[in-house]
Amino acid sequence: MEVLRYSADMSAGLAASYNRLVHGLPYCYPVTAREFASAAQVDDEASRSGLAHDAVLVAVDGSAPLGFLHVAVTSNDDDPQGLTRFFWYDRGQRVAGQALLVAAEEHVRAHGADQMEVFHQNHRYPIYHMRHVWGSDRLEHVHALLHHNDYRRRHGEIYLDWPDYDPIAPATVDIAFDIGVEWETGGGSRKNLRVKAVRDGEMIGECHSDSCGEYSRVDEAQDRIYTVGLGVEREFQGKGLGRHLMRRSLVEARDAGYRHAVISTNQENHRARLFYSNFGYHPVDWTYSLYRRFD
């Protein structure tokens, strides 16, 4: 077993390994070799803003990949930090996982970083999961290896799902406002949705949802809508406007052909979790970043 730098000719084997890894994980779908190669490119400015000194590492046994790790270093910080964009190893190949982690730590230390965070949501691999995600705790063998190496949970996002949802018509709210419904073409076969509450020409609340087709080409993703943002101006909070916007959004989405709904929240946002879990959603995936400051 050895750790090599990634090259595009490894993409087919790595795509197959990745597909085995994510089988059965919520919101994770099979990818092609071309899709994997596109994700692993280091010139993807949208996901790499603020990063430098990439190292894309592959553990191999002969020509067979056993694991993968893409690490970089923050470039706009007086206290540089290593950021691992994605990391996995095949179950049962702990030695390969350890070798990748050691190589990544050596790389970021060589570029002045004395700390590293694994699975950072701001630099999510575009083939993996959806917006706001960290590392799914269903990748328990990866999390276990990191904990064994003194990494600890730092940030978290909880995903809640509502399959075959049956929307309820929004109730009247004791606030004067107008509703605006905007459909936006995106990467999915169905459009993304913004439902806005407007009062005296000013937006006072919004529910913003993406087609899950933004994150995968597969048919299964096209029927699911992901609420990525729900907000109400402070003056109008506590009056039922957020609930109204959510219900209106789900009704509009259902009428447009969506059948399943998903939402997420920060692990510390207990108020939002209480709201969503009493709205019809159920938790299906807990995701975390893991962090270590080196000795």
C-alpha positions in Angstrom: 0.0 0.0 0.0 1.2 3.5 -0.8 -0.1 7.1 -0.9 0.1 8.8 -4.3 -1.0 12.1 -5.8 -4.3 11.9 -7.6 -4.4 11.8 -11.4 -7.4 11.7 -13.7 -6.8 8.1 -14.8 -7.7 7.1 -11.2 -11.2 8.5 -11.6 -13.0 5.3 -12.6 -11.7 3.3 -9.6 -12.3 6.1 -7.2 -15.8 6.6 -8.5 -16.6 3.0 -7.9 -15.1 3.2 -4.4 -17.1 6.4 -3.6 -20.3 4.7 -4.8 -19.7 1.8 -2.4 -19.1 4.3 0.4 -22.3 6.3 0.0 -24.6 3.5 -0.9 -27.6 3.9 1.5 -26.5 7.4 2.7 -29.3 10.0 2.6 -29.0 12.4 -0.4 -25.9 10.7 -1.8 -26.1 9.2 -5.2 -23.9 7.2 -7.6 -21.4 9.2 -9.7 -19.6 8.6 -13.0 -15.9 8.7 -13.4 -16.3 12.0 -15.3 -18.3 13.5 -12.4 -15.7 12.4 -9.9 -12.9 13.8 -12.0 -14.7 17.1 -12.3 -15.2 17.3 -8.5 -11.5 16.5 -7.8 -10.2 19.3 -10.0 -8.3 21.9 -8.0 -9.3 24.9 -10.1 -12.9 24.9 -8.9 -13.0 28.5 -7.6 -16.6 28.3 -6.4 -15.8 25.7 -3.8 -12.1 26.6 -3.2 -12.4 30.3 -2.5 -9.8 31.2 0.2 -7.9 27.9 -0.1 -4.4 27.2 -1.5 -1.8 24.4 -1.5 -4.1 21.6 -2.5 -3.0 18.0 -2.1 -5.3 15.3 -3.6 -4.1 12.0 -2.2 -5.0 8.4 -3.0 -4.1 5.3 -1.1 -3.6 2.4 -3.5 -2.7 -1.3 -3.4 -1.3 -1.9 -6.8 -3.8 -0.1 -9.1 -6.8 -0.5 -6.7 -7.7 2.6 -4.7 -8.3 2.0 -1.0 -9.0 5.6 0.1 -9.0 9.3 -0.9 -8.3 12.6 0.8 -8.4 16.1 -0.6 -6.8 18.7 1.7 -5.9 22.4 1.3 -4.8 25.3 3.5 -6.7 28.5 4.2 -4.9 31.3 2.3 -6.6 34.4 3.8 -5.9 33.9 7.5 -3.2 35.0 9.9 -3.7 31.6 11.6 -3.7 29.2 8.6 -5.7 26.0 9.0 -5.8 22.8 7.0 -9.2 22.0 5.6 -10.0 18.5 4.3 -12.6 18.8 1.7 -13.4 15.1 1.5 -11.9 12.0 3.1 -12.8 8.3 3.0 -11.2 4.9 3.0 -12.7 1.5 2.2 -14.2 -0.2 5.3 -11.6 -2.7 6.6 -8.7 -0.6 5.2 -7.9 1.3 8.4 -4.1 1.3 7.6 -4.9 3.1 4.3 -7.0 5.7 6.1 -4.3 6.3 8.7 -1.7 6.7 6.0 -3.8 9.3 4.2 -4.5 11.2 7.4 -0.8 11.3 8.3 0.1 12.5 4.8 -2.5 15.3 5.0 -1.3 16.5 8.3 2.3 16.5 7.2 1.2 18.5 4.1 -0.6 21.2 6.0 2.1 21.5 8.6 4.6 22.1 5.8 2.5 25.1 4.7 2.4 26.6 8.1 -0.9 25.2 9.6 -1.0 23.9 13.1 -4.6 22.7 12.9 -6.9 20.9 10.6 -10.7 20.5 10.2 -12.2 17.6 8.2 -15.4 17.8 6.2 -15.9 21.6 5.9 -19.3 22.6 4.6 -18.0 25.7 2.9 -15.8 23.5 0.7 -18.2 20.5 0.2 -17.3 18.2 -2.7 -20.0 18.9 -5.3 -20.7 15.2 -5.8 -21.4 14.7 -2.1 -24.8 15.2 -0.3 -26.2 18.8 -0.4 -25.7 22.3 0.7 -24.7 23.0 4.4 -23.4 19.4 4.9 -20.4 18.4 7.0 -19.5 14.7 7.2 -22.3 12.2 7.7 -22.0 10.2 10.9 -23.0 7.2 8.9 -19.4 7.2 7.7 -18.7 5.9 11.1 -15.5 4.2 10.2 -14.0 7.5 9.0 -15.3 9.4 12.1 -13.9 6.6 14.4 -10.5 6.9 12.8 -10.5 10.7 13.3 -11.6 10.4 16.9 -8.8 7.9 17.4 -6.4 10.5 16.2 -7.6 13.1 18.7 -10.0 14.9 16.3 -13.2 16.2 18.0 -16.5 17.4 16.7 -16.6 21.1 16.0 -19.7 22.0 13.8 -22.8 20.1 13.0 -25.9 20.1 10.7 -29.0 17.9 11.1 -31.0 16.8 8.1 -34.7 16.2 8.4 -36.8 14.4 5.8 -40.6 14.4 5.0 -41.2 11.6 2.4 -44.5 11.8 0.4 -45.4 14.9 2.3 -49.0 16.1 2.4 -48.9 19.9 2.7 -51.3 21.9 4.8 -52.7 25.2 3.4 -51.2 28.2 5.1 -53.2 29.7 7.9 -54.1 33.4 8.0 -51.5 35.6 9.7 -52.4 38.8 11.6 -49.9 40.9 9.5 -50.6 42.8 6.3 -48.3 41.6 3.6 -48.2 40.4 0.0 -46.8 37.1 -1.2 -44.4 36.7 -4.1 -43.7 33.3 -5.6 -40.6 33.1 -7.8 -39.5 30.0 -9.7 -35.8 29.9 -10.7 -34.2 27.6 -13.3 -31.3 25.6 -11.8 -29.6 22.3 -12.3 -32.6 20.1 -11.6 -35.4 19.1 -13.9 -37.8 21.1 -11.7 -37.1 24.7 -10.7 -36.0 26.2 -7.4 -38.4 28.2 -5.4 -38.5 31.4 -3.4 -41.6 32.4 -1.5 -41.4 36.0 -0.2 -43.5 38.1 2.2 -43.4 41.8 1.2 -44.8 44.7 3.3 -44.6 48.3 2.0 -42.2 47.3 -0.7 -39.8 45.6 1.8 -39.2 41.9 2.1 -40.0 40.8 5.7 -39.7 37.1 5.2 -38.6 34.4 2.8 -38.6 30.7 2.3 -35.9 29.6 -0.2 -35.9 26.0 -1.5 -33.6 24.1 -4.0 -34.5 21.2 -6.2 -32.4 18.3 -5.0 -31.6 18.0 -8.7 -29.1 20.8 -8.1 -26.9 18.2 -6.4 -27.4 15.1 -8.5 -28.6 14.1 -12.0 -30.3 10.9 -10.9 -34.1 10.7 -11.2 -34.6 10.1 -7.5 -33.3 13.5 -6.6 -35.6 15.4 -9.0 -38.7 14.7 -6.8 -37.3 16.1 -3.6 -37.2 19.8 -2.6 -34.7 21.1 -0.1 -35.5 24.2 2.0 -32.1 25.9 2.3 -33.3 29.1 4.0 -36.3 30.3 6.1 -36.1 33.7 7.6 -38.4 36.4 9.1 -37.3 39.9 10.1 -37.1 40.2 13.8 -40.0 42.7 14.1 -42.4 40.1 12.6 -41.1 37.0 14.4 -43.4 35.0 16.7 -46.5 35.8 14.6 -46.7 32.7 12.5 -45.2 34.2 9.4 -42.4 31.6 9.1 -45.0 28.8 9.3 -47.1 30.5 6.7 -44.2 30.8 4.3 -43.1 27.2 4.8 -46.6 25.9 4.2 -47.1 28.1 1.1 -43.7 26.9 -0.2 -44.6 23.2 0.3 -48.0 23.7 -1.4 -46.4 25.4 -4.4 -43.8 22.7 -4.6 -46.3 19.9 -4.5 -48.3 21.5 -7.2 -45.2 21.7 -9.3 -44.6 17.9 -9.0 -42.3 17.6 -6.0 -43.2 14.7 -3.7 -40.6 14.7 -0.9 -39.3 17.5 1.3 -36.0 18.0 3.2 -34.8 20.7 5.5 -31.7 21.1 7.7 -30.6 23.1 10.7 -27.5 23.7 12.8 -27.1 21.2 15.6 -27.3 24.0 18.2 -30.5 25.6 16.7 -32.9 23.7 19.0 -35.7 26.2 18.3 -35.6 25.4 14.5 -35.3 21.6 15.2 -38.4 21.8 17.5 -40.3 23.7 14.8 -39.4 21.3 12.0 -39.9 18.1 13.9 -43.4 19.2 14.9 -44.1 20.3 11.3 -43.8 16.9 9.8 -40.1 16.3 9.3 -38.0 13.5 10.9 -34.2 13.5 11.4 -32.4 11.2 9.0 -28.8 12.3 9.0 -26.5 14.0 11.5 -23.4 15.5 10.0 -20.3 17.0 11.7 -16.9 18.4 11.0 -14.0 17.2 13.1 -11.1 19.4 14.3 -7.7 19.0 15.8 -5.0 21.5 16.8 -1.6 19.7 16.5 0.8 19.5 19.4 
